[in-house]
Amino acid sequence: MEDCNGEDIIATPELPLEIIVYIQSFLHASDRKDASLVCRSWYYASQDFHFQKNLTFSFPASASSLELIKGLGRKSRCSLIIKQLDGFSMSRSLLLEVGLCLGSKLESLALPGSSITEASLLSLLPRLTSLRRLDLRGLDSLFMSGAFLSREEHRHQVRSALSGLEELDLSDLRYLSDLTFNRLTSCTPGLRRLSLAGCHIAFEFDPYRGCPAGAVKDSSALLSLRNLKRLVTEQRWTLVALDLSRTSITPDSLRTVAQVPDLVLEELRLHGCKELTDYSIEVLVKHQPSLQRLDISACTELTSRSVEAVAQGLKALTQLSLSRDWRITEKGLAELLSVSSLRSLDLSECLHVSGTEIVKGLTGCTTARAQLDTLSLKSCTYIRDFAVFSLTQLLGNTLRELDLTLCVNVTDLSVRAIATYLQGLVVLRLGLCKEITDWGLLGMVEATKCEPDQETADKGPRFTRTFGNMGFFKPPRLPFEEKPKLVTQNDLQQFKQQAGASLLALNRLQELDLSACPKLTDSSITQVLRYPDLRRLSLSMLPEITDASLASVAWHCRSLTSLALSHCPGISDRGVAQAAPYLHRLQHLYLSGCSNITDRSLFLLLQNCDRLQTLDISRCKNISPTTVDLLQSRLPFLENVHHKFIGGANISLTF
């Protein structure tokens, strides 16, 4: 082969498709999408079957979505989330196209925020012969009249299509009645997962006669316990997951469901069921010992008796949420942590938990103890460095997600322990841990100095502040009066020379929250936040950081999809100008209260961040509504724009 000058050219052989597929398997989905645009062979590689599993496409109802649906017809399997459907012709045409192009290929369908008619849905459902999951959350327009699926021919058509449906989500339906519930579920004989979260359910009495629900005919107003039990009984051989969160279920009602013969639940969600008591949990555990995932968060009447019952009765438990169960104390946690199958534990907002019993449970038996990969201690204000230090050593090999948000007594010692022992962390949340400083992030010990007034101070008795300052003593400083001790250049030089336990060691991080840690400055942010795989970062409410931090983060964390910088007064257009060229993947940006951000930043985002979906510029007084309108019209994926009090206006719109 010769070029125009007669010189030989060695043609580069194309890599086999299998090799390109293997290379792309190491890429994140967004990177693989970019790689598919390089050439035809890379595109074909990106369409390999290994990358096409569990694909979900989310889009609003619009004319442009019609072409997208036609293109999806070439895929063997897919799932859809279609937003903002209504009863007009565009939505009807869209659903018709879904049925024609994807009828035998669609595995999951969700219609959030929609108000479709029964006729539109009934024209679609009979065509979806491969549907495994149907999400009808909040679609009150379907159930308000009570006539949904009232005709036998419609039920026959839907039954033929939905006979293989495994998951049905009916959450937040205000008008779900016995009649419509029975009609719909009679078409889905093999359900494995059912969600009724937030539905109005008559668990105890019939709303018309005031007598037990089981003694009357089907209600046309509310779903009753009788019909729920009937469904669970009929489908007990397949049903493994039930969600009754945010309902008024009572202890007796829960016992009725749990005691259904031959029912073996693996997952039960009871979040926010405030009528439940310790007795009801003890009965549940007794009759459903095979539960693997249990959510009893925000059940405010529960105490440590429930924890003990769970620890003693659920030996196959893998996930447990006790969040916002305010009456729970340390009692029972040691026994709970001896359940060897436990992998995820949520104790957020359990105000009386200090962590001592958790440590005791993990150290009590080395052969059988929980191997936690997710632990949330958010708002557990009694958690201190000793507990964190012990937990990091005990869970160092397994823990991937740790939430210490609002653990106000956590200091730099905990940060160094996390960096030393939890180097496999993927998610770390330290928001509102106000004692954390640059020294903790840098893995260094702060050099202590005596204050001048301490060296010459009188060692006599000290008085309380209530006596006032009468000239013979100096009142102690309040925490919010103290400025962070700045890290000097010599300190940074020492940091670079030592192999200390800095946050740099957490090189697998994908999410990091350092919001409202006011003692953090550019000194640590610019040196430590260097994570190539980081997706979500929050640095909101850090008054000491400047454009230098933003520029450094953008340069070193180019995989960011979400960045929060709200109420950071040191961030300006200059920082956005330095950062925007490296934030091509950014989808969510929060700049609320950044008073030095102007229209110039929006133009920079328009040029560099075309994937933006959410933008919060509330209280940015130097931004004009005209520029916001321009940004909104030019960015194709921008859905949510929050802009209260910009340019002196009070406007808040969601598109």
C-alpha positions as CSV (number, residue, x, y, z in Angstrom):
1,M,0.0,0.0,0.0
2,E,1.4,3.4,-1.0
3,D,0.6,7.0,-0.2
4,C,0.5,9.9,-2.7
5,N,4.3,10.2,-2.5
6,G,4.9,6.6,-3.4
7,E,6.0,5.6,0.1
8,D,4.9,2.4,1.7
9,I,2.3,2.6,4.4
10,I,1.8,-0.3,6.9
11,A,-1.9,-0.7,7.4
12,T,-2.9,-1.1,11.1
13,P,-4.8,-4.3,11.5
14,E,-8.2,-3.9,13.1
15,L,-8.6,-5.5,16.6
16,P,-11.0,-8.4,16.8
17,L,-14.5,-7.4,18.1
18,E,-14.0,-9.7,21.1
19,I,-10.9,-7.7,22.1
20,I,-12.7,-4.4,21.8
21,V,-15.6,-5.7,23.9
22,Y,-13.1,-6.8,26.6
23,I,-11.5,-3.4,26.6
24,Q,-14.8,-1.6,26.9
25,S,-15.9,-3.8,29.8
26,F,-13.6,-1.8,32.0
27,L,-15.3,1.5,31.1
28,H,-18.2,3.1,32.9
29,A,-21.5,3.2,30.9
30,S,-21.1,6.9,30.1
31,D,-17.5,6.4,28.8
32,R,-18.6,3.4,26.8
33,K,-21.2,5.6,25.1
34,D,-18.6,8.1,24.1
35,A,-16.3,5.3,22.9
36,S,-19.1,4.0,20.6
37,L,-18.9,7.3,18.6
38,V,-15.3,6.7,17.6
39,C,-15.9,4.3,14.7
40,R,-18.2,1.6,13.5
41,S,-16.3,-1.3,15.1
42,W,-16.3,0.4,18.5
43,Y,-20.0,1.1,18.1
44,Y,-20.7,-2.6,17.4
45,A,-18.6,-3.6,20.4
46,S,-20.6,-1.2,22.6
47,Q,-23.8,-3.0,21.5
48,D,-22.5,-6.4,22.7
49,F,-25.0,-8.5,24.6
50,H,-22.9,-8.3,27.8
51,F,-23.6,-4.5,27.9
52,Q,-27.3,-4.8,27.1
53,K,-28.5,-6.4,30.3
54,N,-30.9,-4.5,32.5
55,L,-30.9,-1.4,30.3
56,T,-33.4,1.2,31.3
57,F,-34.2,4.2,29.1
58,S,-35.8,7.2,30.8
59,F,-37.4,10.1,28.8
60,P,-40.4,12.5,28.8
61,A,-43.3,12.2,26.5
62,S,-42.5,14.3,23.4
63,A,-42.4,14.1,19.7
64,S,-38.7,13.4,19.6
65,S,-39.2,10.3,21.8
66,L,-41.1,8.6,18.9
67,E,-37.8,8.2,17.0
68,L,-36.1,6.9,20.1
69,I,-38.7,4.2,20.5
70,K,-38.3,3.1,16.9
71,G,-34.6,2.8,17.4
72,L,-35.0,0.7,20.6
73,G,-36.9,-1.8,18.5
74,R,-33.5,-3.2,17.3
75,K,-32.7,-4.3,20.9
76,S,-33.5,-7.8,22.2
77,R,-34.6,-6.6,25.7
78,C,-35.1,-3.2,27.4
79,S,-37.0,-1.3,30.1
80,L,-38.7,2.1,29.9
81,I,-39.5,5.0,32.2
82,I,-41.8,7.4,30.4
83,K,-42.5,10.6,32.3
84,Q,-45.3,13.2,32.0
85,L,-47.7,11.2,29.9
86,D,-51.3,12.6,29.7
87,G,-54.5,12.0,27.8
88,F,-53.6,14.0,24.7
89,S,-52.8,12.7,21.2
90,M,-49.0,12.9,21.6
91,S,-49.1,10.5,24.6
92,R,-51.5,8.2,22.9
93,S,-49.2,8.0,19.8
94,L,-46.2,7.4,22.0
95,L,-47.9,4.5,23.8
96,L,-49.1,3.0,20.5
97,E,-45.5,3.1,19.2
98,V,-44.2,1.4,22.3
99,G,-46.7,-1.4,21.8
100,L,-45.9,-1.8,18.1
101,C,-42.1,-1.6,18.3
102,L,-41.3,-3.1,21.8
103,G,-44.4,-5.2,22.6
104,S,-42.5,-8.5,22.8
105,K,-39.2,-7.0,24.1
106,L,-40.2,-4.7,27.0
107,E,-39.4,-6.2,30.4
108,S,-40.2,-3.2,32.7
109,L,-42.5,-0.2,32.3
110,A,-42.8,2.8,34.7
111,L,-45.0,5.8,34.1
112,P,-44.1,8.3,36.9
113,G,-45.8,11.7,37.0
114,S,-48.4,10.8,34.4
115,S,-52.1,11.2,34.1
116,I,-53.0,8.7,31.4
117,T,-56.5,7.4,30.7
118,E,-57.7,3.8,31.0
119,A,-58.2,3.6,27.3
120,S,-54.6,4.6,26.6
121,L,-53.2,2.0,29.0
122,L,-55.5,-0.8,27.8
123,S,-54.4,-0.2,24.3
124,L,-50.9,-0.9,25.4
125,L,-50.9,-3.6,28.0
126,P,-52.2,-6.5,25.8
127,R,-49.2,-6.0,23.5
128,L,-46.6,-6.3,26.3
129,T,-46.2,-10.1,26.3
130,S,-42.8,-10.1,28.0
131,L,-43.5,-7.6,30.8
132,R,-42.0,-8.6,34.1
133,R,-42.3,-5.3,36.1
134,L,-45.1,-2.7,36.0
135,D,-44.9,0.5,38.0
136,L,-48.2,2.4,38.3
137,R,-47.2,4.6,41.3
138,G,-49.4,7.6,41.9
139,L,-51.5,7.1,38.7
140,D,-54.8,8.2,40.4
141,S,-56.3,9.1,37.1
142,L,-56.6,5.3,36.4
143,F,-58.3,4.4,39.6
144,M,-60.4,7.5,40.5
145,S,-63.5,6.4,38.8
146,G,-63.4,2.8,40.2
147,A,-64.2,1.4,36.7
148,F,-60.7,0.3,35.8
149,L,-60.8,-3.2,34.2
150,S,-64.5,-3.4,34.8
151,R,-65.2,-5.1,31.5
152,E,-64.5,-8.9,31.2
153,E,-63.1,-8.6,27.7
154,H,-60.5,-6.1,28.9
155,R,-59.5,-8.3,31.8
156,H,-59.1,-11.3,29.5
157,Q,-56.8,-9.3,27.2
158,V,-54.7,-8.0,30.1
159,R,-54.6,-11.4,31.8
160,S,-53.1,-13.0,28.6
161,A,-50.3,-10.4,28.5
162,L,-49.5,-10.0,32.2
163,S,-49.6,-13.7,33.2
164,G,-45.8,-13.6,33.6
165,L,-45.7,-10.3,35.6
166,E,-43.5,-10.7,38.7
167,E,-43.4,-7.1,40.1
168,L,-46.3,-4.7,40.6
169,D,-45.9,-1.3,42.2
170,L,-49.2,0.4,43.3
171,S,-47.7,2.8,45.7
172,D,-49.3,6.1,46.6
173,L,-52.7,5.4,45.1
174,R,-55.4,7.3,47.0
175,Y,-58.3,5.7,45.2
176,L,-57.3,2.0,45.2
177,S,-60.4,0.0,46.2
178,D,-61.2,-3.7,46.7
179,L,-62.9,-3.8,43.3
180,T,-60.0,-2.4,41.2
181,F,-57.4,-4.2,43.3
182,N,-59.0,-7.6,42.7
183,R,-59.6,-6.9,39.0
184,L,-56.0,-6.0,38.4
185,T,-54.3,-8.7,40.6
186,S,-56.6,-11.4,39.1
187,C,-54.6,-10.7,35.9
188,T,-51.2,-11.3,37.6
189,P,-51.3,-14.8,39.1
190,G,-47.5,-15.2,39.7
191,L,-46.5,-12.0,41.6
192,R,-43.2,-12.1,43.4
193,R,-43.1,-8.5,44.6
194,L,-46.0,-6.2,45.5
195,S,-45.8,-2.6,46.7
196,L,-48.7,-0.8,48.4
197,A,-46.6,1.8,50.1
198,G,-48.6,4.9,50.9
199,C,-52.0,3.5,49.9
200,H,-55.1,4.1,51.9
201,I,-55.9,0.7,53.3
202,A,-58.7,-0.2,55.8
203,F,-56.8,-2.6,58.0
204,E,-59.3,-2.9,60.8
205,F,-62.9,-1.8,60.0
206,D,-65.1,-1.3,57.0
207,P,-65.5,2.4,56.3
208,Y,-69.2,2.1,55.8
209,R,-70.5,-0.1,58.6
210,G,-67.9,0.1,61.2
211,C,-67.7,-3.7,61.5
212,P,-64.8,-6.0,60.7
213,A,-63.7,-5.7,57.1
214,G,-64.0,-9.5,56.5
215,A,-67.7,-9.4,57.2
216,V,-68.8,-7.2,54.2
217,K,-68.6,-7.3,50.5
218,D,-65.9,-5.7,48.4
219,S,-65.5,-1.9,49.0
220,S,-65.6,0.5,46.2
221,A,-63.7,3.1,48.2
222,L,-60.8,1.5,50.0
223,L,-58.6,-1.6,49.8
224,S,-59.3,-3.7,52.9
225,L,-57.3,-6.1,54.9
226,R,-59.5,-9.0,53.8
227,N,-58.7,-8.5,50.2
228,L,-55.0,-8.0,50.9
229,K,-55.0,-11.3,52.8
230,R,-56.9,-13.0,50.0
231,L,-54.2,-12.0,47.5
232,V,-51.4,-13.1,49.7
233,T,-53.1,-16.4,50.3
234,E,-53.7,-17.0,46.6
235,Q,-50.2,-16.1,45.6
236,R,-48.3,-17.4,48.6
237,W,-46.3,-19.9,46.6
238,T,-44.6,-17.1,44.5
239,L,-44.8,-13.9,46.7
240,V,-41.5,-13.2,48.4
241,A,-41.5,-9.4,48.8
242,L,-44.1,-7.0,50.2
243,D,-44.0,-3.3,50.8
244,L,-46.6,-1.8,53.2
245,S,-44.6,1.3,54.1
246,R,-46.4,4.5,55.2
247,T,-49.7,2.7,55.7
248,S,-51.8,2.5,58.9
249,I,-51.1,-1.2,59.4
250,T,-51.8,-2.3,63.0
251,P,-50.1,-5.1,65.1
252,D,-53.1,-7.4,64.6
253,S,-53.2,-6.7,60.8
254,L,-49.5,-7.5,60.5
255,R,-50.0,-10.7,62.4
256,T,-52.9,-11.6,60.1
257,V,-50.6,-11.2,57.0
258,A,-47.6,-12.9,58.6
259,Q,-49.6,-16.0,59.7
260,V,-50.8,-16.8,56.2
261,P,-50.0,-20.6,55.8
262,D,-47.1,-21.5,53.6
263,L,-46.2,-17.8,53.0
264,V,-42.4,-17.4,53.0
265,L,-41.3,-13.8,52.7
266,E,-37.8,-12.8,52.0
267,E,-38.3,-9.0,52.1
268,L,-40.8,-6.8,54.0
269,R,-40.8,-3.0,54.2
270,L,-42.7,-1.3,56.9
271,H,-41.1,2.2,56.8
272,G,-43.2,4.8,58.7
273,C,-45.8,2.4,60.0
274,K,-46.2,4.2,63.3
275,E,-48.9,1.9,64.8
276,L,-46.5,-1.1,65.1
277,T,-45.2,-2.2,68.5
278,D,-42.5,-4.5,69.8
279,Y,-45.1,-7.3,70.1
280,S,-45.9,-7.1,66.4
281,I,-42.3,-7.4,65.4
282,E,-41.9,-10.4,67.7
283,V,-44.9,-12.1,66.1
284,L,-43.6,-11.2,62.6
285,V,-40.2,-12.8,63.4
286,K,-41.8,-15.9,64.8
287,H,-43.9,-16.6,61.7
288,Q,-41.5,-15.3,59.0
289,P,-38.0,-16.5,60.1
290,S,-36.7,-16.6,56.5
291,L,-36.8,-12.8,56.1
292,Q,-33.6,-11.5,54.5
293,R,-34.4,-7.8,54.1
294,L,-36.4,-6.0,56.7
295,D,-37.2,-2.2,56.9
296,I,-38.8,-1.1,60.1
297,S,-37.4,2.5,60.0
298,A,-39.5,5.4,61.3
299,C,-41.6,3.0,63.4
300,T,-41.4,5.3,66.4
301,E,-43.0,3.0,68.9
302,L,-40.4,0.3,68.6
303,T,-37.7,-0.2,71.3
304,S,-34.7,-2.4,71.7
305,R,-37.1,-5.4,72.3
306,S,-37.6,-5.4,68.5
307,V,-33.8,-5.4,67.9
308,E,-33.4,-8.4,70.3
309,A,-36.3,-10.3,68.5
310,V,-34.8,-9.7,65.1
311,A,-31.3,-10.8,66.3
312,Q,-32.7,-14.0,67.8
313,G,-35.2,-14.9,65.1
314,L,-33.8,-13.8,61.7
315,K,-30.6,-15.8,61.2
316,A,-30.7,-15.3,57.4
317,L,-31.0,-11.5,57.6
318,T,-28.8,-9.5,55.2
319,Q,-30.3,-6.0,55.3
320,L,-31.9,-4.2,58.3
321,S,-33.0,-0.6,58.6
322,L,-33.8,0.9,62.0
323,S,-33.5,4.5,60.9
324,R,-35.4,7.0,63.0
325,D,-36.5,4.5,65.6
326,W,-35.7,7.0,68.3
327,R,-36.5,4.7,71.3
328,I,-33.8,2.2,70.3
329,T,-30.8,2.1,72.6
330,E,-27.5,0.1,72.6
331,K,-29.4,-2.9,74.0
332,G,-29.5,-5.8,71.6
333,L,-27.0,-4.4,69.1
334,A,-24.2,-6.7,70.2
335,E,-26.4,-9.8,69.5
336,L,-27.5,-8.3,66.2
337,L,-23.9,-7.9,65.0
338,S,-23.3,-11.6,65.7
339,V,-25.7,-12.5,62.9
340,S,-23.1,-13.6,60.4
341,S,-25.3,-13.1,57.3
342,L,-25.9,-9.3,58.0
343,R,-24.4,-7.1,55.3
344,S,-26.3,-3.8,55.6
345,L,-27.3,-1.9,58.8
346,D,-29.0,1.5,58.9
347,L,-29.0,3.1,62.4
348,S,-29.3,6.7,61.2
349,E,-31.1,9.0,63.6
350,C,-31.1,6.4,66.4
351,L,-30.1,9.1,68.9
352,H,-29.1,6.8,71.8
353,V,-26.6,4.7,69.9
354,S,-23.0,5.3,70.8
355,G,-21.4,2.3,68.9
356,T,-20.0,0.5,72.0
357,E,-22.4,-2.5,71.6
358,I,-21.7,-2.7,67.9
359,V,-18.0,-3.0,68.6
360,K,-18.7,-5.6,71.3
361,G,-20.8,-7.7,68.9
362,L,-18.1,-7.6,66.2
363,T,-15.3,-8.5,68.7
364,G,-17.3,-11.1,70.7
365,C,-16.9,-14.0,68.2
366,T,-14.5,-14.0,65.3
367,T,-16.0,-17.0,63.6
368,A,-19.6,-15.8,63.3
369,R,-20.1,-12.1,63.1
370,A,-21.6,-9.7,60.6
371,Q,-19.5,-8.8,57.6
372,L,-21.0,-5.4,57.0
373,D,-20.5,-3.7,53.6
374,T,-22.9,-0.8,54.4
375,L,-23.2,1.1,57.7
376,S,-25.1,4.3,58.4
377,L,-24.7,6.1,61.7
378,K,-26.1,9.4,60.4
379,S,-27.1,11.8,63.2
380,C,-26.0,9.4,65.9
381,T,-24.6,12.2,68.0
382,Y,-23.1,9.9,70.7
383,I,-20.7,8.3,68.2
384,R,-17.1,9.3,69.1
385,D,-13.6,8.6,67.8
386,F,-13.1,5.5,69.9
387,A,-16.1,3.8,68.3
388,V,-15.1,4.8,64.7
389,F,-11.5,3.8,65.3
390,S,-12.6,0.3,66.5
391,L,-15.2,-0.1,63.7
392,T,-12.7,0.7,61.0
393,Q,-10.3,-1.9,62.2
394,L,-13.1,-4.6,62.5
395,L,-14.8,-3.9,59.2
396,G,-11.7,-2.9,57.1
397,N,-12.0,-5.9,54.8
398,T,-15.7,-5.6,54.0
399,L,-17.1,-2.1,54.4
400,R,-17.8,-0.2,51.2
401,E,-20.3,2.5,52.4
402,L,-20.0,4.5,55.6
403,D,-22.3,7.4,56.6
404,L,-21.2,9.6,59.5
405,T,-23.2,12.6,58.6
406,L,-24.0,14.9,61.6
407,C,-21.8,12.8,64.0
408,V,-20.7,16.0,65.6
409,N,-18.2,14.5,68.0
410,V,-16.2,12.8,65.2
411,T,-12.7,14.5,64.7
412,D,-9.6,14.2,62.7
413,L,-8.7,10.9,64.5
414,S,-11.7,9.2,62.9
415,V,-10.7,10.5,59.4
416,R,-7.2,9.1,59.8
417,A,-8.6,5.8,60.9
418,I,-11.0,5.6,57.9
419,A,-8.1,6.4,55.5
420,T,-5.9,3.8,57.2
421,Y,-8.3,0.8,57.5
422,L,-11.1,1.4,55.0
423,Q,-9.3,1.7,51.8
424,G,-12.0,-0.2,49.9
425,L,-14.6,2.4,50.6
426,V,-16.8,3.5,47.7
427,V,-19.1,5.9,49.5
428,L,-18.1,8.1,52.4
429,R,-20.3,10.8,54.0
430,L,-18.9,13.2,56.6
431,G,-21.3,16.1,56.2
432,L,-21.8,18.4,59.2
433,C,-18.9,16.8,61.1
434,K,-17.7,20.3,62.2
435,E,-14.6,19.2,64.0
436,I,-12.9,17.8,60.9
437,T,-10.0,19.9,59.7
438,D,-7.4,20.0,57.0
439,W,-5.1,18.1,59.2
440,G,-7.5,15.1,59.3
441,L,-7.8,15.0,55.5
442,L,-4.1,15.3,55.1
443,G,-3.4,12.5,57.6
444,M,-1.2,14.8,59.7
445,V,-1.2,15.7,63.4
446,E,-1.7,19.4,64.0
447,A,1.3,21.1,65.6
448,T,0.0,22.5,68.9
449,K,1.0,25.9,70.1
450,C,0.3,27.6,73.3
451,E,-1.7,30.7,73.0
452,P,0.0,33.8,74.4
453,D,-2.7,34.4,76.9
454,Q,-2.3,30.8,78.1
455,E,1.3,31.2,78.9
456,T,0.8,34.2,81.1
457,A,-2.7,33.4,82.4
458,D,-3.5,33.2,86.0
459,K,-3.8,29.6,87.2
460,G,-6.3,30.5,89.8
461,P,-10.0,29.5,89.8
462,R,-11.9,30.0,86.6
463,F,-15.4,31.6,86.5
464,T,-18.4,30.8,84.3
465,R,-19.4,33.1,81.5
466,T,-22.5,34.1,83.4
467,F,-20.4,36.4,85.7
468,G,-19.5,38.5,82.7
469,N,-16.1,39.9,81.7
470,M,-15.2,42.0,84.7
471,G,-11.5,42.5,83.8
472,F,-9.9,39.7,85.8
473,F,-10.5,36.8,83.3
474,K,-10.9,36.3,79.6
475,P,-14.1,34.4,78.5
476,P,-13.5,31.2,76.6
477,R,-13.9,31.3,72.9
478,L,-17.1,29.9,71.4
479,P,-16.7,27.2,68.7
480,F,-18.1,29.4,65.9
481,E,-15.7,32.1,66.8
482,E,-12.6,30.0,66.1
483,K,-11.0,30.2,62.7
484,P,-9.3,27.0,61.3
485,K,-5.6,26.9,61.8
486,L,-4.1,27.3,58.3
487,V,-1.7,24.8,56.9
488,T,1.6,26.3,55.9
489,Q,3.7,25.5,52.9
490,N,6.2,23.7,55.2
491,D,3.3,21.5,56.4
492,L,2.3,20.7,52.8
493,Q,5.9,19.8,52.0
494,Q,5.9,17.4,55.0
495,F,2.6,15.9,53.8
496,K,4.1,15.2,50.3
497,Q,7.1,13.5,51.8
498,Q,5.3,11.2,54.3
499,A,3.1,8.2,53.5
500,G,0.6,9.2,56.1
501,A,-3.0,8.1,56.3
502,S,-4.5,10.8,54.2
503,L,-7.8,10.6,52.4
504,L,-5.8,10.1,49.2
505,A,-5.7,6.4,50.2
506,L,-9.4,6.0,49.4
507,N,-8.8,5.7,45.7
508,R,-11.9,3.7,45.0
509,L,-14.3,6.4,46.1
510,Q,-17.3,7.1,43.9
511,E,-19.2,9.4,46.4
512,L,-17.9,11.8,49.0
513,D,-19.8,14.3,51.2
514,L,-17.8,16.9,53.1
515,S,-20.5,19.5,53.2
516,A,-20.8,21.9,56.2
517,C,-17.3,21.0,57.6
518,P,-16.4,24.7,58.0
519,K,-12.8,24.1,59.1
520,L,-11.8,22.7,55.7
521,T,-9.8,25.0,53.3
522,D,-8.1,24.9,50.0
523,S,-5.0,23.4,51.7
524,S,-6.6,20.0,52.0
525,I,-9.1,20.0,49.2
526,T,-6.5,20.7,46.5
527,Q,-4.1,18.1,47.9
528,V,-6.4,15.2,48.7
529,L,-9.5,15.2,46.4
530,R,-7.8,13.3,43.5
531,Y,-10.2,10.5,42.7
532,P,-10.5,9.4,39.0
533,D,-13.6,7.3,39.7
534,L,-15.5,9.9,41.9
535,R,-19.0,10.4,40.6
536,R,-20.7,12.5,43.3
537,L,-19.1,15.2,45.5
538,S,-20.6,17.7,47.9
539,L,-18.5,20.6,49.2
540,S,-21.5,22.8,50.1
541,M,-21.3,25.3,52.9
542,L,-17.5,25.4,53.1
543,P,-16.8,29.1,53.6
544,E,-13.0,28.9,53.4
545,I,-12.6,27.2,50.0
546,T,-12.1,29.2,46.8
547,D,-11.8,28.8,43.1
548,A,-8.5,27.0,43.6
549,S,-10.5,24.0,45.1
550,L,-13.0,24.0,42.3
551,A,-10.3,24.0,39.6
552,S,-8.3,21.3,41.3
553,V,-11.3,19.0,41.8
554,A,-12.3,19.4,38.2
555,W,-8.8,18.5,37.0
556,H,-8.4,15.5,39.2
557,C,-12.0,14.1,39.3
558,R,-13.1,14.1,35.7
559,S,-15.8,11.4,36.2
560,L,-18.0,13.7,38.3
561,T,-21.7,13.6,37.5
562,S,-22.9,15.5,40.5
563,L,-21.2,18.5,42.2
564,A,-22.6,20.5,45.1
565,L,-21.0,23.9,45.9
566,S,-24.0,25.7,47.4
567,H,-23.2,28.5,49.8
568,C,-19.5,28.6,49.1
569,P,-18.9,32.4,48.9
570,G,-15.4,31.9,47.6
571,I,-16.5,30.3,44.3
572,S,-16.8,32.7,41.4
573,D,-16.9,32.8,37.6
574,R,-13.1,32.4,37.5
575,G,-13.3,28.9,39.1
576,V,-16.1,27.8,36.8
577,A,-14.1,29.0,33.8
578,Q,-11.1,26.8,35.0
579,A,-13.3,23.8,35.9
580,A,-16.0,23.6,33.2
581,P,-13.7,22.3,30.4
582,Y,-13.0,19.1,32.5
583,L,-16.6,18.5,33.6
584,H,-18.1,17.1,30.4
585,R,-19.9,14.3,32.3
586,L,-21.6,16.6,34.8
587,Q,-25.3,16.1,35.1
588,H,-26.2,17.8,38.4
589,L,-24.7,21.1,39.6
590,Y,-25.7,23.0,42.8
591,L,-24.5,26.6,43.1
592,S,-27.2,28.0,45.3
593,G,-26.1,31.0,47.4
594,C,-22.8,31.5,45.4
595,S,-23.2,35.3,45.1
596,N,-20.1,35.7,42.9
597,I,-21.5,33.5,40.1
598,T,-22.8,35.5,37.2
599,D,-24.2,35.0,33.7
600,R,-20.7,34.2,32.5
601,S,-20.7,30.9,34.4
602,L,-24.0,29.9,32.7
603,F,-22.4,30.6,29.2
604,L,-19.5,28.4,30.2
605,L,-21.8,25.6,31.3
606,L,-23.6,25.9,28.0
607,Q,-20.3,25.4,26.1
608,N,-18.9,22.6,28.1
609,C,-21.6,20.7,30.1
610,D,-24.2,19.7,27.6
611,R,-25.3,16.7,29.8
612,L,-26.7,18.9,32.6
613,Q,-30.0,17.6,34.0
614,T,-30.3,19.6,37.2
615,L,-29.0,23.1,37.9
616,D,-29.6,25.0,41.2
617,I,-28.6,28.7,41.0
618,S,-31.1,30.0,43.7
619,R,-30.0,33.2,45.4
620,C,-27.3,33.9,42.8
621,K,-28.3,37.6,42.6
622,N,-26.0,38.4,39.6
623,I,-27.7,35.9,37.2
624,S,-30.4,37.2,34.9
625,P,-33.6,35.3,34.0
626,T,-32.9,35.9,30.3
627,T,-29.7,33.9,30.5
628,V,-31.5,31.1,32.4
629,D,-34.1,30.9,29.6
630,L,-31.3,30.7,27.0
631,L,-29.6,27.9,28.9
632,Q,-32.8,26.0,29.3
633,S,-33.5,26.2,25.6
634,R,-30.0,25.1,24.5
635,L,-29.3,22.2,26.8
636,P,-31.2,19.1,25.6
637,F,-31.3,17.2,28.9
638,L,-31.9,20.0,31.3
639,E,-35.1,19.2,33.3
640,N,-34.8,20.9,36.7
641,V,-33.8,24.5,37.0
642,H,-34.1,26.0,40.5
643,H,-33.6,29.8,40.5
644,K,-35.3,31.5,43.4
645,F,-34.2,35.1,44.0
646,I,-32.0,35.6,41.0
647,G,-31.6,39.1,39.6
648,G,-33.8,40.3,42.4
649,A,-36.7,38.1,41.3
650,N,-38.6,35.4,43.2
651,I,-39.0,32.7,40.6
652,S,-38.9,28.9,41.2
653,L,-39.7,26.7,38.2
654,T,-39.2,23.0,37.4
655,F,-39.2,22.0,33.8
